[in-house]
């Protein structure tokens, strides 16, 4: 919690009293995962309190290997404009292994617009597919969970993406989307140029 508080207090451009309240609230709840769909996601979701290590300040241009069955968790501030958050999944099954990426990016801080790309499922371009109802809080706690059927993103306890691999893919991806049904055998988070804390 101390690391998270220090991070957000340092990285937010101007921390008003209300923003400080947000910081306290987020830091007090970072050990809680959204478990409203715990039964559906029980095969992969690992609750934060069971994590072996904890929160770290991630370094630029460095990748971090995570447990294949865990949700990716990170905390961002409003300084993430046009910076890429990247998660790479190694997917195995039916005698083959593939690596596919999931990416999100803040396109507009004023309107709080975030777009995403799922390799093999969506158009490979930002400003095309958007997360829904991303909270306007400066400090954002993200939880990214993949199952064999869905990719789910929760931000500050709000589900902003619940992508169904079988039905939500873009036109032209009728065949390539099926790789996402495979199980995750390796999981890697890559920090391109962003500045946030990551749960490992």
C-alpha positions in Angstrom: 0.0 0.0 0.0 2.8 2.4 0.8 4.3 1.9 -2.6 1.0 2.5 -4.3 0.4 5.7 -2.4 3.9 7.0 -3.1 3.5 6.2 -6.8 0.2 7.9 -7.4 1.1 10.9 -5.3 4.3 11.3 -7.3 2.9 10.7 -10.8 -0.4 12.7 -10.6 0.2 16.1 -12.0 -1.9 17.9 -9.4 -3.4 16.1 -6.5 -6.4 17.8 -5.2 -8.1 16.9 -1.9 -10.6 14.8 -3.7 -7.9 13.1 -5.7 -6.1 12.3 -2.4 -9.3 10.7 -1.2 -9.3 8.6 -4.4 -5.7 7.6 -3.7 -6.6 6.4 -0.2 -9.6 4.5 -1.5 -7.7 2.8 -4.2 -4.8 1.9 -1.9 -7.2 0.5 0.6 -8.9 -1.7 -1.9 -6.0 -2.9 -4.1 -6.2 -6.3 -2.4 -9.7 -6.8 -3.6 -10.5 -8.4 -7.0 -13.9 -8.0 -8.7 -15.4 -11.4 -7.9 -18.9 -10.9 -9.1 -18.2 -13.5 -11.8 -16.0 -15.7 -9.6 -17.7 -18.9 -10.6 -17.3 -18.2 -14.3 -13.7 -17.2 -13.9 -12.7 -19.7 -11.2 -10.5 -21.6 -13.6 -8.0 -18.7 -14.0 -8.6 -15.9 -11.5 -6.2 -15.8 -8.6 -7.2 -13.4 -5.9 -4.6 -10.7 -5.0 -4.2 -11.8 -1.4 -2.8 -15.1 -2.7 -0.1 -13.5 -4.8 3.4 -14.5 -3.9 5.2 -11.2 -4.3 3.4 -7.9 -4.4 3.3 -4.5 -6.1 6.4 -3.2 -7.9 7.3 -0.1 -9.8 7.7 -1.4 -13.3 10.7 -0.3 -15.5 10.4 1.0 -19.0 11.2 -1.4 -21.9 11.2 -4.4 -19.7 8.9 -7.5 -19.7 7.7 -9.4 -16.7 6.7 -13.0 -16.7 3.6 -13.8 -14.7 1.9 -17.0 -13.7 -0.2 -18.4 -16.6 -3.4 -18.7 -14.4 -3.4 -15.3 -12.8 -5.1 -12.0 -13.6 -2.9 -9.2 -14.7 -3.2 -6.3 -12.2 -1.7 -2.8 -12.5 -2.4 0.8 -11.4 -2.1 3.8 -13.7 -2.6 7.5 -13.3 -3.8 10.1 -15.8 -0.3 10.4 -17.3 -0.8 7.4 -19.6 -1.9 9.3 -22.8 -1.0 7.4 -25.9 1.2 4.9 -24.0 0.8 1.2 -24.6 -0.2 -1.4 -22.0 0.7 -4.8 -23.4 -0.1 -8.3 -22.3 1.2 -11.3 -24.2 -0.4 -14.8 -23.9 1.2 -18.0 -25.0 -1.8 -20.2 -26.0 -1.4 -24.0 -26.4 -3.7 -26.7 -27.6 -4.5 -29.1 -30.4 -0.8 -29.7 -31.1 0.2 -26.1 -31.6 1.3 -23.0 -29.6 0.7 -19.4 -30.5 1.5 -16.1 -28.9 -1.1 -13.3 -29.1 -1.1 -9.8 -27.6 -3.7 -7.7 -25.9 -3.2 -4.0 -25.8 -5.0 -1.0 -24.3 -4.2 2.7 -24.6 -5.6 6.0 -23.3 -6.5 8.0 -26.4 -8.0 11.1 -24.8 -7.6 12.1 -21.1 -10.3 14.8 -21.3 -13.0 12.3 -22.4 -11.4 9.4 -20.7 -11.4 7.3 -23.9 -9.5 4.1 -24.0 -9.1 1.8 -27.0 -8.0 -1.8 -27.2 -6.6 -4.4 -29.7 -6.8 -8.2 -29.4 -4.5 -9.8 -31.9 -6.3 -12.2 -34.1 -9.7 -10.9 -33.0 -9.9 -7.2 -33.8 -8.5 -4.7 -36.2 -4.9 -4.0 -35.4 -5.4 -0.2 -34.8 -6.2 2.0 -31.9 -9.1 4.4 -32.0 -11.2 1.5 -33.5 -12.4 -0.6 -30.5 -13.1 1.1 -27.2 -13.5 0.1 -23.6 -16.9 1.0 -22.1 -17.5 3.3 -19.2 -14.0 3.6 -18.0 -14.1 5.4 -14.6 -12.9 9.0 -14.7 -10.7 8.6 -11.5 -7.1 9.7 -11.9 -5.9 6.6 -10.2 -7.1 3.4 -12.0 -6.7 -0.2 -10.7 -6.9 -2.6 -13.7 -7.6 -6.3 -13.5 -7.2 -8.2 -16.8 -8.5 -11.8 -16.9 -8.5 -14.4 -19.7 -10.6 -17.5 -19.7 -11.1 -20.0 -22.5 -14.2 -18.1 -23.7 -13.7 -14.4 -22.7 -11.2 -11.6 -22.1 -12.4 -9.5 -19.2 -11.1 -6.1 -18.1 -12.2 -4.5 -14.8 -11.2 -0.9 -13.9 -11.9 0.3 -10.4 -14.5 -2.4 -10.0 -16.3 -1.5 -13.3 -16.3 -4.1 -16.1 -15.1 -2.1 -19.1 -14.6 -5.1 -21.4 -16.1 -8.6 -21.5 -15.0 -9.8 -24.9 -16.5 -13.1 -26.1 -14.0 -14.8 -28.4 -16.8 -16.8 -30.2 -19.0 -13.8 -31.1 -17.2 -10.4 -30.7 -14.4 -10.7 -33.2 -14.2 -8.2 -36.1 -15.2 -9.1 -39.7 -12.3 -10.9 -41.4 -11.2 -12.7 -38.3 -13.5 -15.7 -38.6 -10.7 -18.1 -38.4 -7.9 -16.5 -36.5 -10.0 -15.7 -33.4 -10.2 -19.4 -32.5 -6.7 -19.5 -31.2 -7.9 -17.6 -28.1 -9.9 -20.6 -27.0 -6.7 -22.4 -26.1 -5.3 -22.5 -22.6 -2.7 -20.1 -21.4 0.7 -21.7 -20.8 2.7 -18.6 -20.4 1.9 -15.0 -19.6 4.1 -11.9 -20.1 3.5 -8.2 -19.4 5.6 -5.7 -21.3 6.2 -2.1 -20.3 6.9 -0.1 -23.4 7.1 3.5 -22.1 4.5 3.7 -19.4 5.0 4.4 -15.7 2.9 2.4 -13.2 2.9 -0.2 -10.6 2.4 -3.9 -11.4 1.4 -6.8 -9.3 3.7 -9.8 -9.7 
